[in-house]
Amino acid sequence: MTGFKILKSALASWVPPAIMRPGSRLWRRMNGLGWYNLYGCWPSFTDVPVTPSNADRDPWAESIGPGWWAAVKAAPAAPAIDSGQTILPLLASQFAGPFTVCDFGGGAAVGLANMIRYGRVDLTRLSYVLVETPAMSRAVRAELEAQSGRAFDDIPASLPGPLIVHASSSLQYMRDYPATLARLAQLEPRYIILAQTPLTEAPTFACQILNTPRRVMATWVFNRYELIDRLRALGFEQIFAADHNIPLTHGKAKGKTVIGSIVFAPARAGVGLSPNFAPS
Ligand SMILES: C[S@@+](CC[C@H](N)C(=O)[O-])C[C@H]1O[C@@H](n2cnc3c(N)ncnc32)[C@H](O)[C@@H]1O
């Protein structure tokens, strides 16, 4: 998989977009995925036509096989292709004493894998907490506990600090994302990383995501300033933002969507970036 990602990234830098984009659409179609990454625009999550599914079914959990952790550990420390993956390892590397990472919607411990791959993290000081769907927690819990991690089906009421909350490519799948943000903020983290999240300058809208094999799901595309304002109301300010060069195609889009990452820290009076700070 890592080799494939490296090849894809290399192709993206050599092959002109006019050839690369139709080529990657064709590849997605051949693999049972959608022609576009995203499709349409709806005002709310529940309006989006999706593939009916049992609440306990998680398409990501269904892709986790036995031995997933061994595969993660065997993966070479390749250069990070996607800079959104490196924010957690960078921030985690600064803690000299015990600290906690809450990886919200972290899949098969992707945040932990990235800290191992890209960071200088002392794992003996790290308390890694994965918050996932019940299906994903079930799929990874035994192996994760063997690595001294823990898996929860819901956001715990409190966690020991200093704490980093990491939500990479997961907040957009939460129907009630304001409630999720409020619960994550209640943990009083040192940082909240919203990594690899679909962002737009248009008002927040919902759409279909066609990247999950044989299943159409709903996703939010967030107005970036709305997220910043929501976090500000919860006592956090933006300290870093980057848009990533991830190729994205959106059929019947309202405006441009980018995949970006925003990092928040507790607000300090009179300190911080301009409220209008955004990546250029
Ligand atoms: C696109 S994957 C991202 C995985 C990982 N964070 C990454 O960066 O690769 C989205 C993840 O969100 C998780 N997820 C969906 N609904 C969730 C919920 N209600 N609570 C926690 N996690 C959820 C899914 O199980 C899935 O692992």
The ligand as a MOL file (V3000), in Angstrom:
LIG
                    3D

  0  0  0     0  0            999 V3000
M  V30 BEGIN CTAB
M  V30 COUNTS 27 29 0 0 0
M  V30 BEGIN ATOM
M  V30 1 C -11.7510 7.8260 6.4150 0
M  V30 2 S -11.5750 6.9050 7.8680 0 CHG=1
M  V30 3 C -10.1980 7.7560 8.6260 0
M  V30 4 C -9.2910 6.8150 9.3900 0
M  V30 5 C -8.0330 7.4810 9.9370 0
M  V30 6 N -8.3380 8.5120 10.9020 0
M  V30 7 C -7.1560 8.0440 8.8340 0
M  V30 8 O -6.7720 9.2230 8.9120 0
M  V30 9 O -6.8230 7.2850 7.9040 0 CHG=-1
M  V30 10 C -12.9490 7.4460 8.8530 0
M  V30 11 C -13.0170 6.7310 10.1950 0
M  V30 12 O -14.0710 7.3200 10.9860 0
M  V30 13 C -14.6260 6.2700 11.7490 0
M  V30 14 N -15.9540 6.6310 12.2540 0
M  V30 15 C -17.1200 6.7380 11.5680 0
M  V30 16 N -18.1330 7.0150 12.4210 0
M  V30 17 C -17.5910 7.1190 13.6670 0
M  V30 18 C -18.1210 7.4060 14.9760 0
M  V30 19 N -19.4180 7.6290 15.1620 0
M  V30 20 N -17.2670 7.4220 16.0300 0
M  V30 21 C -15.9460 7.1950 15.8480 0
M  V30 22 N -15.3920 6.9220 14.6310 0
M  V30 23 C -16.1950 6.8760 13.5660 0
M  V30 24 C -14.6890 5.1180 10.7430 0
M  V30 25 O -14.8480 3.8660 11.3690 0
M  V30 26 C -13.3490 5.2590 10.0400 0
M  V30 27 O -12.3470 4.4840 10.6420 0
M  V30 END ATOM
M  V30 BEGIN BOND
M  V30 1 1 1 2
M  V30 2 1 2 3
M  V30 3 1 2 10
M  V30 4 1 3 4
M  V30 5 1 4 5
M  V30 6 1 5 6
M  V30 7 1 5 7
M  V30 8 2 7 8
M  V30 9 1 7 9
M  V30 10 1 10 11
M  V30 11 1 11 12
M  V30 12 1 11 26
M  V30 13 1 12 13
M  V30 14 1 13 14
M  V30 15 1 13 24
M  V30 16 1 14 15
M  V30 17 1 14 23
M  V30 18 2 15 16
M  V30 19 1 16 17
M  V30 20 1 17 18
M  V30 21 2 17 23
M  V30 22 1 18 19
M  V30 23 2 18 20
M  V30 24 1 20 21
M  V30 25 2 21 22
M  V30 26 1 22 23
M  V30 27 1 24 25
M  V30 28 1 24 26
M  V30 29 1 26 27
M  V30 END BOND
M  V30 END CTAB
M  END
